[in-house]
Amino acid sequence: MGLVALFFSALILGLSGAMMPGPLLTATINETYHRGFFAGPRLILGHSLLELMLVIGLIMGLGNVLVLTGVKAVIAFVGGLFLLWMGWGILKDAGFSKVKLEFAATGATQSIPLELTGILVSLSNPYWTIWWATIGLGYITVAFSQGIGALMIFYLGHISADFLWYTLVSLGITSGKKFISDKVYRGILLVCGFFLIGLAIYFIYSGVKFI
């Protein structure tokens, strides 16, 4: 996978995860209502720092293991299967109009720094851990095999998706109108869902090649 393809695939994959309703979206909506536009970017700054530490930790502890053929094959297969499950779930929910982007504050603002809130909210989400243990680790394996530069390209593509989406959410809230309709939101999710299924096929194919 070339560096440009690696960046944009990480960007789209990151969007597919960022756009699904979860605790970080709820925190972004709530804190933006109470603290203004920069709440979203600040929450994601904390989130991205946590993910940077995670990527470094995975490489420092697993760098020698990741180059083993059997390990790469298992990661690719597991990541591919999880991508299939995730992509189908997105397509099903978006296709049957089960997901909506609700711009509504829920509860009081937190007194702790927003960056720390971003870290704690991310850690509290079990989906985040599963994502990095399967899909994220699979991407790290592919990127790391091409060198540290490719790994950083993957990381920049991934966090760019988070910053793009959550900044857009904060902008939508502070502008006083919902400029992203549920129909548009679900349409974007459908594109992401099909992308995930295509990426799953690539991962599984990579696993076969590793063997």
Order of alpha helices (4+ residues) and beta strands (2+ residues): alpha-alpha-alpha-alpha-alpha-alpha-alpha-alpha-alpha
